[in-house]
């Protein structure tokens, strides 16, 4: 299994652990999920980034998230005429 495959597998499990208890079991909404994600990201940045590097890491992270979301959205689109 490649590192990319491991990341995708693990990310799917992490997403489930964030969404299922927060939204489905506790009756939360998408805002609650985003607040939990914000807390997780804050913890990861505080754990792994030295003071002074926060802005650059957060900006780079957000840029990469935007790129990956766009890639997933594009991959999900069907070429015209293929339903």
Helices and strands as residue ranges (DSSP letters): H 3-19, I 20-25, H 30-48, H 54-76
